[in-house]
């Protein structure tokens, strides 16, 4: 059984993983912790105070050490403290995911606590699959949150956001079940709890879940500038490019003939390169009802993805742009390189995203990690 959220978990966590462990892993990746990341690391390891770094919205209040005032109880839920569960929130690109990833790696090296770290899209896809295979919610959740027959002590969910009412019901049940099992939860998000489910048509119906989140979690706010454009990575997602022009042969993913694949409910055409990369047209990838499960399959199957066919005026409609944002989330989380060939500039696509999607800032930040390439300059990398 997992640790009960609270001081016992914090003491055990601090005994095995230190702030120095997280800083050392950052340094090994060529990074230095920002002051905001240092504060977040200290909260994760249990050595830092939440006062001054976080606050709870809604009904819960934080005292100096992040405990809920009052009884911390919800009907039918038992005791829920805000000490062990962390809701790490801030603008895109401020290093929330990076510092949590380094903490997870440090926990893995120390051997405890046992942490399951997943992007929310991937976790939901796996949970749905396990529910189908295992024949029910409890058994499916056990399979999705266990390894070798043992439940993880901590479930860590990256990019925690909710827009769809059906997902909202799913999130509510997930949080209540994990709390009843005394599994500690750590999430990262670009939205404060009260900003989840932003569509006013659905927000009121989600408010009980917002109150649940406010009661369960200590909120740690991470500020600062967007670090992605300055990263200058040479591999993985951050090494991708935005090529302004039409597709040119002789560059990545120029391999064999088109092949139809159907990883989920939709079939689309791919052209596979000899180096494990793949080329896909934007209309196939985002212009039809594909979803996160399809993109997860791509991330598991290929080392790099080239997307072609984005038009001059990226007024593509909300559905296509929303799928593009999900694709970026999945590829960023899997650290898969993405190269884009478009007859519009990256700034035009960014403007279309901002004008259409409520969480566009995250997608725009992700694209900001890429290098702009003008084929007229002779750079076809």
C-alpha positions as CSV (number, residue, x, y, z in Angstrom):
1,X,0.0,0.0,0.0
2,X,1.2,3.5,-0.7
3,X,2.3,6.1,1.8
4,X,-0.4,8.2,3.5
5,X,0.0,11.8,2.3
6,X,1.5,13.8,5.1
7,X,4.5,14.1,7.4
8,X,5.4,10.4,7.3
9,X,5.8,10.4,3.6
10,X,7.8,13.7,3.7
11,X,10.2,12.3,6.3
12,X,10.8,9.1,4.3
13,X,11.2,11.1,1.1
14,X,13.7,13.5,2.6
15,X,15.7,10.7,4.1
16,X,16.5,9.2,0.7
17,X,16.4,12.0,-1.8
18,X,18.1,15.4,-1.3
19,X,18.0,18.8,-3.1
20,X,21.6,18.0,-4.0
21,X,20.6,14.8,-5.8
22,X,18.2,16.8,-8.0
23,X,20.7,19.5,-8.7
24,X,23.3,16.9,-9.7
25,X,20.9,15.3,-12.2
26,X,20.2,18.7,-13.6
27,X,23.9,19.4,-14.0
28,X,24.4,16.0,-15.7
29,X,21.8,17.2,-18.3
30,X,23.7,20.4,-18.8
31,X,21.2,22.5,-16.8
32,X,21.4,24.6,-13.6
33,X,18.4,24.9,-11.4
34,X,16.7,28.3,-11.4
35,X,15.8,29.8,-8.0
36,X,12.1,28.7,-8.7
37,X,13.2,25.2,-9.5
38,X,15.4,25.1,-6.3
39,X,12.3,26.0,-4.2
40,X,10.2,23.4,-5.9
41,X,13.0,20.8,-5.4
42,X,13.1,21.6,-1.7
43,X,9.3,21.1,-1.4
44,X,9.5,17.8,-3.3
45,X,12.3,16.5,-1.1
46,X,10.5,17.7,2.1
47,X,13.3,20.1,3.1
48,X,11.5,23.3,2.1
49,X,8.5,25.2,3.5
50,X,5.4,25.9,1.3
51,X,4.9,29.3,2.8
52,X,5.8,31.9,0.3
53,X,5.9,29.4,-2.6
54,X,2.3,28.1,-2.8
55,X,-1.2,28.7,-1.9
56,X,-4.5,26.8,-2.1
57,X,-7.4,28.3,-3.9
58,X,-11.0,27.6,-2.9
59,X,-11.8,26.2,0.5
60,X,-8.3,25.0,1.7
61,X,-5.8,27.3,3.4
62,X,-2.1,26.7,4.0
63,X,-0.4,27.2,7.3
64,X,3.4,27.6,7.4
65,X,4.1,24.0,6.5
66,X,1.4,23.4,4.0
67,X,-1.2,21.7,6.2
68,X,-4.9,22.2,5.6
69,X,-6.6,24.3,8.2
70,X,-9.6,22.7,9.9
71,X,-10.3,19.0,9.7
72,X,-9.2,18.5,6.1
73,X,-12.1,16.0,5.6
74,X,-14.5,15.5,2.8
75,X,-17.7,13.5,3.0
76,X,-17.0,9.9,2.2
77,X,-13.3,10.5,1.7
78,X,-11.7,10.2,5.1
79,X,-8.9,12.6,6.0
80,X,-7.2,14.5,3.2
81,X,-4.2,16.6,4.1
82,X,-2.6,18.9,1.7
83,X,1.0,18.1,2.8
84,X,1.9,15.1,0.7
85,X,-0.1,15.8,-2.5
86,X,1.5,18.6,-4.6
87,X,-0.1,20.7,-7.3
88,X,2.9,22.4,-9.1
89,X,1.6,25.2,-11.3
90,X,3.1,27.9,-13.4
91,X,3.4,29.3,-16.9
92,X,4.7,27.1,-19.8
93,X,8.4,26.6,-20.0
94,X,9.3,27.5,-16.4
95,X,10.9,24.2,-15.7
96,X,8.1,22.4,-13.7
97,X,8.3,19.2,-15.6
98,X,12.1,19.2,-15.6
99,X,12.5,19.5,-11.9
100,X,9.8,16.9,-11.2
101,X,11.6,14.5,-13.7
102,X,14.9,14.9,-11.9
103,X,13.2,14.2,-8.6
104,X,11.6,11.1,-10.1
105,X,14.9,9.9,-11.4
106,X,16.5,10.6,-8.0
107,X,13.8,8.5,-6.3
108,X,14.4,5.7,-8.8
109,X,18.1,5.7,-8.0
110,X,17.4,5.8,-4.2
111,X,14.9,3.0,-4.5
112,X,12.1,4.8,-2.8
113,X,9.5,6.1,-2.9
114,X,8.2,4.2,-5.9
115,X,7.0,6.8,-8.3
116,X,4.9,6.3,-11.5
117,X,5.4,9.4,-13.7
118,X,3.2,9.8,-16.7
119,X,1.9,12.5,-18.9
120,X,-1.9,12.8,-18.3
121,X,-2.7,11.8,-21.9
122,X,-0.6,8.7,-21.7
123,X,-1.9,7.7,-18.3
124,X,-5.5,8.0,-19.4
125,X,-4.9,6.0,-22.5
126,X,-3.2,3.3,-20.5
127,X,-5.9,3.4,-17.8
128,X,-8.7,3.0,-20.4
129,X,-6.9,0.1,-21.9
130,X,-6.4,-1.6,-18.6
131,X,-10.0,-1.1,-17.6
132,X,-11.1,-2.9,-20.8
133,X,-8.6,-5.7,-20.3
134,X,-9.1,-6.2,-16.6
135,X,-12.9,-5.9,-16.6
136,X,-13.5,-3.0,-14.3
137,X,-12.3,0.2,-12.7
138,X,-10.6,-1.1,-9.6
139,X,-8.7,-3.9,-11.4
140,X,-7.8,-1.5,-14.2
141,X,-6.5,1.2,-11.9
142,X,-4.5,-1.5,-10.0
143,X,-2.9,-2.6,-13.2
144,X,-2.2,1.0,-14.3
145,X,-0.7,2.0,-11.0
146,X,1.3,-1.1,-10.1
147,X,4.5,-2.9,-11.1
148,X,5.3,-6.4,-10.3
149,X,2.2,-6.7,-8.2
150,X,3.0,-3.7,-6.0
151,X,1.3,-0.4,-6.1
152,X,3.3,2.7,-6.6
153,X,3.7,5.0,-3.6
154,X,3.4,8.1,-5.7
155,X,1.5,8.8,-9.0
156,X,2.9,11.8,-10.8
157,X,0.9,13.3,-13.6
158,X,2.4,15.9,-16.0
159,X,0.3,18.6,-17.8
160,X,-2.7,18.2,-15.6
161,X,-5.5,19.9,-17.4
162,X,-9.2,19.2,-18.0
163,X,-11.5,20.6,-20.8
164,X,-13.9,17.8,-21.5
165,X,-16.8,17.0,-19.1
166,X,-16.3,13.3,-19.5
167,X,-12.6,13.7,-18.6
168,X,-13.7,15.7,-15.6
169,X,-15.8,12.8,-14.3
170,X,-12.8,10.5,-14.9
171,X,-10.4,12.9,-13.0
172,X,-12.8,13.1,-10.1
173,X,-13.1,9.4,-9.7
174,X,-9.4,8.9,-10.1
175,X,-8.5,11.4,-7.4
176,X,-11.0,10.0,-5.0
177,X,-9.8,6.4,-5.5
178,X,-6.1,7.3,-5.2
179,X,-6.9,9.3,-2.0
180,X,-8.8,6.3,-0.5
181,X,-5.8,4.1,-1.3
182,X,-3.5,6.7,0.4
183,X,-1.5,7.0,-2.7
184,X,0.4,10.3,-2.9
185,X,-0.3,12.4,-6.0
186,X,2.0,15.0,-7.6
187,X,0.8,17.0,-10.7
188,X,2.1,19.7,-12.8
189,X,-0.2,22.2,-14.6
190,X,-0.3,25.6,-16.3
191,X,-3.7,26.3,-14.6
192,X,-4.6,27.0,-11.0
193,X,-7.2,24.5,-9.8
194,X,-10.0,27.1,-10.1
195,X,-9.0,27.7,-13.7
196,X,-9.6,24.0,-14.8
197,X,-12.5,23.3,-17.1
198,X,-12.4,26.9,-18.5
199,X,-15.5,26.6,-20.7
200,X,-18.2,28.4,-18.8
201,X,-20.8,25.9,-20.0
202,X,-19.1,23.1,-18.1
203,X,-17.2,24.9,-15.3
204,X,-20.0,25.0,-12.7
205,X,-20.5,21.2,-13.0
206,X,-16.7,20.8,-12.3
207,X,-16.6,23.0,-9.2
208,X,-17.1,20.1,-6.8
209,X,-13.9,18.5,-8.2
210,X,-12.1,21.8,-8.0
211,X,-13.0,21.9,-4.3
212,X,-11.8,18.3,-4.0
213,X,-8.4,19.3,-5.6
214,X,-8.2,22.4,-3.3
215,X,-8.7,20.2,-0.3
216,X,-6.3,17.4,-1.3
217,X,-3.3,19.4,-2.7
218,X,-0.8,21.9,-1.6
219,X,-0.3,24.3,-4.5
220,X,3.3,25.2,-5.4
221,X,3.6,28.2,-7.8
222,X,6.6,28.2,-10.1
223,X,7.3,31.5,-11.9
224,X,10.0,32.7,-14.2
225,X,10.7,33.1,-17.9
226,X,10.1,30.6,-20.6
227,X,13.3,28.6,-20.7
228,X,12.6,26.6,-23.8
229,X,13.7,29.0,-26.6
230,X,17.1,29.4,-24.9
231,X,17.7,25.6,-24.5
232,X,19.3,25.0,-27.9
233,X,19.1,21.3,-27.7
234,X,20.8,19.0,-30.3
235,X,18.6,16.0,-29.9
236,X,15.1,15.1,-29.0
237,X,12.1,17.3,-29.1
238,X,14.0,20.5,-28.6
239,X,16.2,19.9,-31.6
240,X,13.3,20.1,-34.0
241,X,12.9,22.7,-36.8
242,X,10.2,24.8,-38.4
243,X,10.9,24.9,-42.1
244,X,9.2,27.6,-44.1
245,X,8.6,26.2,-47.5
246,X,7.3,23.0,-49.2
247,X,8.6,19.5,-48.5
248,X,12.1,18.8,-50.0
249,X,13.4,15.4,-50.8
250,X,16.8,14.5,-49.4
251,X,16.1,15.5,-45.8
252,X,14.7,13.5,-42.9
253,X,12.1,10.8,-43.4
254,X,12.3,10.6,-47.2
255,X,12.1,6.8,-47.2
256,X,9.9,4.3,-48.9
257,X,6.4,4.5,-50.3
258,X,3.3,5.5,-48.3
259,X,2.0,2.9,-45.9
260,X,-1.4,2.9,-44.3
261,X,-1.4,2.4,-40.5
262,X,-4.3,2.1,-38.0
263,X,-3.0,2.4,-34.4
264,X,-6.5,3.3,-33.2
265,X,-9.8,4.2,-34.8
266,X,-8.3,6.2,-37.6
267,X,-6.2,5.1,-40.6
268,X,-3.5,7.4,-41.9
269,X,-0.6,7.3,-44.3
270,X,3.0,7.3,-43.2
271,X,6.3,7.4,-45.1
272,X,9.1,5.7,-43.1
273,X,12.7,6.7,-43.2
274,X,15.7,4.4,-43.0
275,X,16.7,6.0,-39.7
276,X,13.5,5.2,-37.8
277,X,11.8,8.5,-38.6
278,X,8.5,9.0,-40.3
279,X,6.8,11.6,-42.5
280,X,3.1,12.4,-42.2
281,X,0.9,15.0,-43.8
282,X,-0.8,17.4,-41.4
283,X,-4.2,16.7,-42.9
284,X,-3.8,13.0,-42.1
285,X,-2.4,13.6,-38.6
286,X,-4.7,16.4,-37.3
287,X,-7.4,17.0,-40.0
288,X,-9.3,13.8,-39.0
289,X,-10.4,12.6,-35.6
290,X,-7.1,11.2,-34.4
291,X,-6.4,11.3,-30.6
292,X,-3.7,11.1,-28.0
293,X,-3.5,7.3,-28.3
294,X,-2.6,7.6,-32.0
295,X,0.2,10.1,-31.1
296,X,1.4,7.9,-28.3
297,X,1.8,5.1,-30.8
298,X,3.8,7.3,-33.1
299,X,6.1,8.3,-30.2
300,X,6.7,4.7,-29.3
301,X,7.3,3.6,-32.9
302,X,9.5,6.3,-34.5
303,X,12.5,8.2,-33.4
304,X,11.5,11.4,-35.2
305,X,8.4,12.8,-36.9
306,X,8.3,15.1,-39.9
307,X,4.9,16.9,-40.4
308,X,4.3,18.4,-43.9
309,X,1.4,20.2,-45.6
310,X,0.6,23.0,-43.1
311,X,-0.9,25.8,-45.3
312,X,-0.2,29.5,-45.7
313,X,-3.2,30.5,-43.7
314,X,-3.3,28.2,-40.6
315,X,-7.0,28.9,-40.0
316,X,-7.5,25.2,-39.6
317,X,-10.4,25.1,-37.2
318,X,-10.5,24.4,-33.5
319,X,-10.5,20.6,-33.8
320,X,-7.3,20.4,-35.9
321,X,-5.5,22.9,-33.8
322,X,-6.5,21.2,-30.6
323,X,-5.1,17.9,-32.0
324,X,-1.9,19.7,-33.0
325,X,-1.5,20.9,-29.4
326,X,-2.1,17.3,-28.0
327,X,0.5,16.0,-30.5
328,X,3.0,18.5,-29.2
329,X,2.3,17.5,-25.7
330,X,2.8,13.8,-26.4
331,X,6.0,14.3,-28.5
332,X,7.5,16.7,-26.0
333,X,6.8,14.2,-23.2
334,X,8.4,11.4,-25.1
335,X,11.2,13.7,-26.2
336,X,10.7,12.8,-29.9
337,X,12.1,15.2,-32.5
338,X,9.5,17.0,-34.6
339,X,10.3,18.8,-37.9
340,X,7.7,20.8,-39.6
341,X,7.4,21.9,-43.3
342,X,4.9,24.7,-43.8
343,X,4.1,27.5,-46.1
344,X,3.3,29.7,-43.1
345,X,5.7,30.9,-40.5
346,X,5.8,29.6,-37.0
347,X,4.5,32.9,-35.7
348,X,1.4,32.5,-37.9
349,X,0.6,29.1,-36.5
350,X,1.2,30.5,-33.0
351,X,-1.3,33.3,-33.6
352,X,-3.9,30.8,-34.9
353,X,-3.4,28.7,-31.7
354,X,-3.7,31.7,-29.4
355,X,-6.8,32.9,-31.1
356,X,-8.5,29.5,-30.9
357,X,-7.4,27.4,-27.9
358,X,-7.7,28.2,-24.2
359,X,-4.3,26.5,-23.4
360,X,-2.5,27.7,-26.5
361,X,0.5,29.1,-24.4
362,X,1.8,25.7,-23.7
363,X,1.7,24.6,-27.4
364,X,3.3,27.9,-28.5
365,X,6.0,27.5,-25.8
366,X,6.7,24.0,-27.1
367,X,7.1,25.2,-30.7
368,X,9.4,27.9,-29.3
369,X,12.1,25.2,-28.6
370,X,12.5,24.6,-32.3
371,X,14.8,26.4,-34.8
372,X,13.4,28.4,-37.7
373,X,14.8,27.3,-41.0
374,X,14.5,29.0,-44.4
375,X,15.4,26.5,-47.2
376,X,16.3,29.5,-49.3
377,X,19.3,29.9,-47.1
378,X,20.5,26.4,-48.0
379,X,19.9,24.9,-44.5
380,X,17.9,21.8,-44.9
381,X,18.7,20.1,-41.7
